[in-house]
């Protein structure tokens, strides 16, 4: 399962871990995804949405 928000499409971003010796290794930052029951076309469905979409009201919770 991809780590992508089903509402806004937000996904992981990449960067580097940087040590005190300035060694750089690749790392990823993941969005804060939650599984929520959402009304899609009038019927409840489970989707993975980021917390920003849940808080801003871009989804309609079911139940």
PATI-50215 format. One line per 2 residues: their letters; for each residue x negated, y, z negated of C-alpha. Coordinates in steps of 0.25 Angstrom, whole numbers, m for minus. Layout:
<atoms>
A> X:Y:Z  ... .
</atoms>
This chain:
<atoms>
XX> 0:0:0  m6:13:4 .
XX> m8:24:m6  0:34:1 .
XX> 12:42:m4  24:38:5 .
XX> 30:53:4  19:62:7 .
XX> 8:53:12  m2:56:2 .
XX> m13:46:1  m27:44:m4 .
XX> m38:54:m2  m53:51:m2 .
XX> m65:57:m8  m78:54:m16 .
XX> m82:50:m30  m94:58:m33 .
XX> m103:54:m44  m113:63:m52 .
XX> m124:58:m43  m115:63:m31 .
XX> m113:49:m26  m100:49:m17 .
XX> m91:37:m16  m77:37:m9 .
XX> m65:37:m17  m50:40:m15 .
XX> m39:48:m22  m25:41:m22 .
XX> m12:49:m23  m4:46:m35 .
XX> 7:37:m29  19:32:m37 .
XX> 29:21:m32  43:28:m33 .
XX> 57:24:m29  61:34:m19 .
XX> 74:36:m11  71:34:4 .
XX> 83:36:13  92:34:2 .
XX> 86:21:m3  76:19:m14 .
XX> 62:15:m10  48:13:m17 .
XX> 38:23:m12  24:27:m16 .
XX> 24:42:m18  14:52:m23 .
XX> 17:59:m36  17:72:m29 .
XX> 29:68:m20  36:62:m32 .
XX> 35:75:m40  38:84:m29 .
XX> 51:78:m26  47:73:m12 .
XX> 54:59:m15  67:56:m21 .
XX> 66:45:m32  76:34:m32 .
X> 83:29:m45 .
</atoms>
